[in-house]
Amino acid sequence: MSAPPETQGSDDPRRRRWMIIIAIAIVVIAVVVGLAAAWLFFFGSEAPPAPTLDDALQVLQSAAPSE
C-alpha cells in the first residue's frame, strides 16, 4: 500500500511557508545592508576640495627663485 499524499516526503505547508518567509527576510536584509554599505562607501566620506587655479599659481610662485 502507498502512504497518503500528505506523508510522501512533502513538508508541512505551514513549515514551507515559514521557510519561504525567512528566506525572503534574509534576502531583504542582505539587500538593505548592501545598499547601506554602498551609500556609506560613496557618500559617507567627503573628498577634499579640488585645487583651484589660484592654488596652482601660489605653488608655482612660491617655487620660483626670488631675485
Summary of the structure (lengths in Angstrom):
residues: 67
radius of gyration: 31.6
end to end distance: 109.9
largest distance: 109.9
contacts: 93
relative contact order: 0.05
helix: 67%
strand: 0%
